[in-house]
Amino acid sequence: MSVTRNLVISGCLFLTACSDLQPPKTASIGGYELQLKTNPSPLMVGKNAAVSFLIRDGLNQPMADCKVRFRQYMPGHEMSLDNTFVSLTDQAKVGKYDAHSGEFRMGGDWVLEFDFICGVDHHTKAFDFHLEWPE
């Protein structure tokens, strides 16, 4: 067997083993295309997550000069930190805004709610997640 074929087979096995990885969440709002990635994916109880939020306009151009923030909360479980927003930064100026979440302390339904301003446009978009309790 060739080295290339072995690498392809190994890659396929790796992808199969990692099939629990969730694809990025996407949404459209007000002419903007949004993409949300988290690491880990899926989100895990007892962990923080790296959060990447991509914003593109209707022409698929990156929106690099937006003000972006998010909050995380569990609907129906009001806590004092529910209204704490975390600012995201676009270090490379390519429309990709990064930050870290707080710890996801329990299993159940969670929301990551993003608030962003691009020029005069102001939008809020929520993304739902369900975290499983560890076994």
Backbone as CSV, one residue per row, in Angstrom:
resi,resn,N_x,N_y,N_z,CA_x,CA_y,CA_z,C_x,C_y,C_z
1,MET,0.830,-1.171,0.000,0.000,0.000,0.000,0.881,1.243,0.000
2,SER,0.477,2.235,-0.745,1.274,3.463,-0.823,1.081,4.308,0.440
3,VAL,2.045,5.181,0.674,1.975,6.080,1.827,0.753,6.980,1.709
4,THR,0.485,7.482,0.505,-0.655,8.368,0.290,-1.959,7.658,0.635
5,ARG,-2.105,6.429,0.182,-3.328,5.676,0.445,-3.476,5.428,1.950
6,ASN,-2.380,5.113,2.628,-2.434,4.920,4.076,-2.876,6.200,4.787
7,LEU,-2.387,7.345,4.322,-2.780,8.621,4.919,-4.259,8.896,4.698
8,VAL,-4.753,8.579,3.502,-6.176,8.788,3.204,-7.029,7.892,4.096
9,ILE,-6.649,6.638,4.232,-7.403,5.718,5.077,-7.356,6.179,6.530
10,SER,-6.192,6.591,7.004,-6.060,7.088,8.379,-6.923,8.329,8.590
11,GLY,-6.932,9.232,7.612,-7.747,10.442,7.701,-9.222,10.113,7.777
12,CYS,-9.664,9.150,6.986,-11.075,8.743,7.015,-11.435,8.147,8.368
13,LEU,-10.561,7.327,8.915,-10.812,6.740,10.226,-10.862,7.812,11.295
14,PHE,-9.969,8.799,11.198,-9.957,9.901,12.154,-11.265,10.676,12.080
15,LEU,-11.723,10.986,10.879,-12.966,11.737,10.715,-14.149,10.949,11.234
16,THR,-14.151,9.648,11.023,-15.225,8.817,11.534,-15.223,8.826,13.054
17,ALA,-14.042,8.733,13.638,-13.932,8.747,15.094,-14.355,10.086,15.670
18,CYS,-14.220,11.157,14.900,-14.571,12.500,15.361,-15.934,12.934,14.846
19,SER,-16.793,11.983,14.545,-18.075,12.326,13.934,-18.985,13.102,14.879
20,ASP,-18.635,13.186,16.174,-19.423,13.969,17.107,-19.208,15.461,16.909
21,LEU,-18.180,15.858,16.142,-17.947,17.273,15.891,-19.152,17.857,15.175
22,GLN,-19.583,19.000,15.646,-20.735,19.649,15.037,-20.273,20.646,13.992
23,PRO,-20.987,20.740,12.875,-20.633,21.756,11.882,-20.921,23.144,12.455
24,PRO,-20.304,24.170,11.881,-20.582,25.528,12.352,-22.073,25.843,12.219
25,LYS,-22.577,26.666,13.110,-23.967,27.133,13.020,-23.975,28.358,12.110
26,THR,-24.976,28.450,11.264,-25.079,29.570,10.333,-26.449,30.236,10.462
27,ALA,-26.499,31.496,10.050,-27.746,32.252,10.080,-27.617,33.436,9.138
28,SER,-28.741,33.984,8.757,-28.811,35.224,7.976,-29.682,36.202,8.737
29,ILE,-29.255,37.462,8.749,-30.058,38.501,9.383,-29.687,39.852,8.770
30,GLY,-30.696,40.605,8.349,-30.484,41.959,7.850,-29.478,42.078,6.723
31,GLY,-29.383,41.074,5.853,-28.434,41.117,4.741,-27.043,40.615,5.095
32,TYR,-26.854,40.138,6.309,-25.564,39.602,6.736,-25.643,38.081,6.850
33,GLU,-24.549,37.435,6.502,-24.411,35.982,6.666,-23.503,35.752,7.861
34,LEU,-23.961,34.936,8.783,-23.235,34.700,10.027,-22.818,33.238,10.121
35,GLN,-21.681,33.008,10.753,-21.222,31.652,11.008,-20.598,31.623,12.399
36,LEU,-21.022,30.663,13.207,-20.527,30.516,14.571,-19.820,29.171,14.708
37,LYS,-18.570,29.221,15.166,-17.801,28.018,15.464,-17.395,28.064,16.924
38,THR,-17.386,26.886,17.558,-16.903,26.786,18.933,-15.865,25.678,19.013
39,ASN,-14.966,25.823,19.970,-13.991,24.782,20.243,-13.883,24.660,21.753
40,PRO,-14.393,23.571,22.348,-14.752,22.327,21.676,-16.105,22.425,20.977
41,SER,-16.286,21.507,20.071,-17.550,21.363,19.358,-17.869,19.881,19.298
42,PRO,-18.905,19.445,19.963,-19.914,20.237,20.666,-19.378,20.821,21.974
43,LEU,-20.110,21.836,22.466,-19.770,22.428,23.751,-19.869,21.358,24.831
44,MET,-19.078,21.517,25.901,-19.020,20.489,26.937,-19.231,21.075,28.328
45,VAL,-19.976,20.347,29.156,-20.196,20.734,30.544,-18.842,20.772,31.256
46,GLY,-18.622,21.816,32.050,-17.395,21.955,32.810,-16.256,22.599,32.045
47,LYS,-16.508,23.034,30.815,-15.457,23.615,29.969,-15.845,25.022,29.528
48,ASN,-14.837,25.821,29.244,-15.008,27.077,28.509,-14.868,26.734,27.035
49,ALA,-15.134,27.683,26.166,-15.001,27.431,24.732,-14.390,28.630,24.034
50,ALA,-13.595,28.351,23.009,-13.167,29.402,22.090,-14.346,29.629,21.145
51,VAL,-14.680,30.880,20.922,-15.831,31.244,20.093,-15.336,32.083,18.924
52,SER,-15.713,31.678,17.698,-15.388,32.448,16.492,-16.689,32.781,15.776
53,PHE,-16.891,34.056,15.510,-18.115,34.553,14.892,-17.735,35.289,13.615
54,LEU,-18.147,34.747,12.468,-17.816,35.345,11.174,-19.012,36.131,10.650
55,ILE,-18.733,37.321,10.121,-19.774,38.176,9.544,-19.377,38.520,8.113
56,ARG,-20.294,38.268,7.183,-20.097,38.634,5.774,-21.339,39.381,5.297
57,ASP,-21.127,40.282,4.348,-22.265,41.009,3.788,-22.924,40.175,2.695
58,GLY,-23.944,40.725,2.046,-24.682,40.024,1.003,-23.850,39.669,-0.211
59,LEU,-22.689,40.296,-0.388,-21.788,40.002,-1.507,-20.660,39.069,-1.072
60,ASN,-20.817,38.459,0.110,-19.845,37.521,0.670,-18.514,38.189,1.026
61,GLN,-18.559,39.486,1.290,-17.369,40.224,1.702,-17.309,40.276,3.222
62,PRO,-16.125,40.094,3.803,-16.018,40.135,5.264,-16.320,41.533,5.815
63,MET,-16.995,41.553,6.937,-17.317,42.798,7.628,-16.332,42.938,8.792
64,ALA,-15.295,43.742,8.563,-14.169,43.780,9.490,-14.252,44.887,10.536
65,ASP,-15.146,45.824,10.413,-15.162,46.954,11.345,-16.438,46.999,12.181
66,CYS,-16.890,45.846,12.613,-18.100,45.776,13.427,-17.739,45.733,14.903
67,LYS,-18.688,46.106,15.728,-18.570,45.932,17.176,-19.415,44.709,17.518
68,VAL,-18.776,43.699,18.118,-19.450,42.424,18.367,-19.270,42.038,19.830
69,ARG,-20.348,41.558,20.425,-20.291,41.032,21.777,-21.289,39.887,21.886
70,PHE,-21.104,39.048,22.907,-22.057,37.965,23.121,-22.234,37.706,24.611
71,ARG,-23.318,37.015,24.904,-23.563,36.541,26.255,-24.032,35.101,26.165
72,GLN,-23.836,34.368,27.246,-24.293,32.979,27.296,-25.228,32.843,28.485
73,TYR,-26.296,32.072,28.284,-27.242,31.883,29.373,-28.077,30.634,29.126
74,MET,-28.731,30.188,30.190,-29.659,29.068,30.121,-31.069,29.634,30.262
75,PRO,-31.893,29.509,29.223,-33.269,29.998,29.344,-33.981,29.306,30.509
76,GLY,-34.701,30.082,31.298,-35.440,29.518,32.418,-34.614,29.327,33.677
77,HIS,-33.330,29.627,33.624,-32.451,29.516,34.791,-31.753,30.862,34.976
78,GLU,-32.508,31.868,35.395,-31.940,33.204,35.526,-30.792,33.209,36.528
79,MET,-29.688,33.786,36.103,-28.515,33.924,36.964,-27.979,35.336,36.803
80,SER,-27.189,35.776,37.769,-26.678,37.142,37.736,-25.761,37.390,36.538
81,LEU,-25.100,36.345,36.037,-24.168,36.526,34.918,-24.854,36.509,33.549
82,ASP,-26.162,36.270,33.512,-26.873,36.178,32.233,-26.741,37.430,31.377
83,ASN,-26.583,38.575,32.000,-26.499,39.832,31.248,-25.079,40.344,31.124
84,THR,-24.109,39.489,31.346,-22.710,39.857,31.184,-22.299,39.567,29.748
85,PHE,-21.923,40.608,29.021,-21.507,40.454,27.626,-19.988,40.397,27.536
86,VAL,-19.508,39.601,26.602,-18.084,39.473,26.315,-17.840,40.085,24.939
87,SER,-16.872,40.992,24.833,-16.537,41.597,23.542,-15.664,40.645,22.730
88,LEU,-15.911,40.595,21.425,-15.104,39.799,20.512,-14.223,40.734,19.704
89,THR,-13.040,40.270,19.323,-12.124,41.085,18.529,-11.817,40.418,17.200
90,ASP,-11.566,41.245,16.211,-11.184,40.803,14.863,-9.727,41.208,14.660
91,GLN,-8.814,40.422,15.212,-7.391,40.753,15.180,-6.839,40.923,13.769
92,ALA,-7.278,40.069,12.835,-6.732,40.097,11.475,-7.539,40.989,10.535
93,LYS,-8.608,41.590,11.032,-9.473,42.455,10.214,-10.020,41.726,8.984
94,VAL,-10.523,40.488,9.225,-11.076,39.669,8.137,-12.522,39.265,8.418
95,GLY,-13.194,39.965,9.326,-14.582,39.650,9.631,-14.753,38.438,10.523
96,LYS,-13.678,38.001,11.199,-13.727,36.846,12.101,-13.433,37.351,13.509
97,TYR,-14.443,37.312,14.343,-14.379,37.862,15.693,-14.223,36.719,16.695
98,ASP,-13.235,36.834,17.570,-12.896,35.750,18.489,-12.965,36.193,19.947
99,ALA,-13.335,35.233,20.810,-13.345,35.445,22.262,-13.443,34.075,22.924
100,HIS,-13.502,34.079,24.234,-13.701,32.850,24.998,-14.958,32.998,25.843
101,SER,-15.692,31.904,25.927,-16.899,31.881,26.753,-16.524,31.684,28.208
102,GLY,-17.521,31.794,29.059,-17.372,31.363,30.438,-17.602,29.859,30.483
103,GLU,-17.496,29.298,31.655,-17.689,27.856,31.820,-19.160,27.488,31.655
104,PHE,-19.395,26.390,30.983,-20.738,25.826,30.873,-20.892,24.875,32.050
105,ARG,-21.531,25.337,33.116,-21.504,24.633,34.399,-22.457,23.460,34.514
106,MET,-23.426,23.362,33.627,-24.374,22.263,33.738,-24.924,21.878,32.369
107,GLY,-25.419,20.667,32.296,-26.039,20.201,31.071,-27.411,20.832,30.900
108,GLY,-27.892,20.814,29.671,-29.205,21.375,29.374,-29.132,22.328,28.204
109,ASP,-30.155,23.152,28.063,-30.248,24.090,26.952,-29.534,25.395,27.296
110,TRP,-28.684,25.823,26.379,-27.925,27.062,26.502,-28.162,27.908,25.259
111,VAL,-27.955,29.215,25.401,-28.040,30.148,24.280,-26.768,30.992,24.272
112,LEU,-26.174,31.138,23.090,-25.137,32.145,22.873,-25.815,33.224,22.041
113,GLU,-25.953,34.402,22.609,-26.649,35.506,21.953,-25.631,36.560,21.536
114,PHE,-25.593,36.851,20.241,-24.635,37.810,19.683,-25.342,39.112,19.363
115,ASP,-24.701,40.193,19.719,-25.173,41.542,19.460,-24.078,42.207,18.633
116,PHE,-24.415,42.677,17.425,-23.371,43.294,16.611,-23.869,44.535,15.895
117,ILE,-22.932,45.469,15.748,-23.193,46.727,15.049,-22.179,46.839,13.926
118,CYS,-22.689,46.933,12.702,-21.855,47.141,11.511,-22.361,48.425,10.855
119,GLY,-21.568,49.493,10.944,-22.032,50.781,10.427,-23.237,51.241,11.234
120,VAL,-24.364,51.469,10.547,-25.587,51.895,11.237,-26.506,50.715,11.551
121,ASP,-26.147,49.525,11.099,-26.969,48.335,11.325,-26.664,47.708,12.682
122,HIS,-27.722,47.442,13.447,-27.591,46.819,14.764,-28.493,45.586,14.787
123,HIS,-27.900,44.431,15.065,-28.652,43.177,15.063,-28.297,42.326,16.273
124,THR,-29.242,41.475,16.648,-29.034,40.489,17.692,-29.472,39.139,17.148
125,LYS,-28.624,38.138,17.342,-28.939,36.783,16.867,-28.563,35.776,17.941
126,ALA,-29.511,34.888,18.282,-29.283,33.851,19.286,-29.068,32.503,18.608
127,PHE,-28.147,31.736,19.160,-27.858,30.378,18.689,-28.089,29.426,19.858
128,ASP,-28.900,28.404,19.626,-29.252,27.445,20.660,-28.292,26.259,20.669
129,PHE,-27.995,25.784,21.877,-27.139,24.609,22.075,-27.758,23.731,23.148
130,HIS,-27.552,22.439,23.035,-27.940,21.514,24.092,-26.689,20.773,24.535
131,LEU,-26.351,20.902,25.803,-25.173,20.230,26.357,-25.607,19.000,27.136
132,GLU,-24.952,17.900,26.851,-25.213,16.653,27.559,-24.380,16.604,28.816
133,TRP,-24.951,16.077,29.882,-24.181,15.829,31.099,-23.148,14.765,30.793
134,PRO,-21.931,14.904,31.325,-20.925,13.863,31.090,-21.349,12.549,31.748
135,GLU,-20.947,11.457,31.145,-21.302,10.135,31.685,-20.367,9.707,32.767
